[in-house]
Amino acid sequence: MPKESDKRANFVRLAEGRTQLALDAIRKIGNLSNSRAYEYTEADVKAIIKALRDATADVERKFNSSTGETFDKFRLKG
């Protein structure tokens, strides 16, 4: 059985790494706003922003309750 200090150390290590990866990925999504390199619609932008907001809301719900996990795959239409 892991000690509480081990559980805390594991949480901190994983949370820092995973949060940094998520932040890096969000910055990369922001790079897609370069209209000279990419073509996108307002609907695409709204879908991306909604998916990100929904995902962060889901993280908040998970930390505030003990409900089960949900995983959705993001896809743009067309």
C-alpha positions as CSV (number, residue, x, y, z in Angstrom):
1,M,0.0,0.0,0.0
2,P,1.6,3.3,-1.0
3,K,2.1,5.9,1.7
4,E,0.3,9.2,1.5
5,S,3.5,11.0,0.7
6,D,4.1,8.6,-2.3
7,K,0.6,9.2,-3.5
8,R,1.1,13.0,-3.3
9,A,4.5,12.8,-5.1
10,N,2.9,10.7,-7.9
11,F,0.0,13.1,-8.2
12,V,2.3,16.1,-8.4
13,R,4.7,14.5,-11.0
14,L,1.8,13.3,-13.2
15,A,-0.3,16.5,-12.9
16,E,2.7,18.7,-13.8
17,G,3.6,16.6,-16.8
18,R,0.1,16.1,-18.1
19,T,-0.9,19.8,-17.6
20,Q,2.2,20.9,-19.5
21,L,1.4,18.6,-22.3
22,A,-2.2,19.9,-22.4
23,L,-1.0,23.6,-22.4
24,D,1.5,22.8,-25.2
25,A,-1.3,21.2,-27.2
26,I,-3.6,24.2,-26.7
27,R,-0.8,26.5,-27.9
28,K,-0.5,24.4,-31.0
29,I,-4.2,24.7,-31.6
30,G,-3.8,28.4,-31.4
31,N,-1.2,28.2,-34.1
32,L,-3.9,27.0,-36.5
33,S,-5.3,30.6,-36.5
34,N,-2.7,31.5,-39.1
35,S,-5.0,32.1,-42.0
36,R,-2.1,32.3,-44.5
37,A,-1.3,28.7,-43.8
38,Y,-4.8,27.3,-43.0
39,E,-8.3,27.6,-44.2
40,Y,-11.1,27.4,-41.6
41,T,-14.6,28.5,-40.9
42,E,-16.2,30.3,-38.0
43,A,-18.1,27.1,-37.3
44,D,-14.7,25.2,-37.1
45,V,-13.4,27.7,-34.6
46,K,-16.6,27.5,-32.5
47,A,-16.5,23.7,-32.5
48,I,-12.8,23.7,-31.3
49,I,-13.5,26.3,-28.5
50,K,-16.6,24.3,-27.4
51,A,-14.7,21.1,-27.3
52,L,-12.0,22.7,-25.2
53,R,-14.5,24.3,-22.8
54,D,-16.4,21.1,-22.5
55,A,-13.2,19.2,-21.7
56,T,-12.1,21.6,-19.0
57,A,-15.7,21.6,-17.5
58,D,-15.4,17.8,-17.4
59,V,-12.1,18.0,-15.6
60,E,-13.7,20.3,-13.0
61,R,-16.6,17.9,-12.5
62,K,-14.3,15.0,-12.0
63,F,-12.3,16.8,-9.3
64,N,-15.5,17.9,-7.6
65,S,-17.3,14.5,-7.6
66,S,-16.6,10.8,-7.7
67,T,-18.5,10.1,-10.9
68,G,-17.2,7.8,-13.6
69,E,-14.9,8.9,-16.5
70,T,-16.2,9.9,-19.9
71,F,-14.1,10.2,-23.0
72,D,-15.2,11.8,-26.2
73,K,-13.2,12.0,-29.5
74,F,-13.2,15.4,-31.1
75,R,-13.9,15.6,-34.8
76,L,-14.6,18.5,-37.2
77,K,-17.2,18.0,-39.9
78,G,-16.2,18.0,-43.5
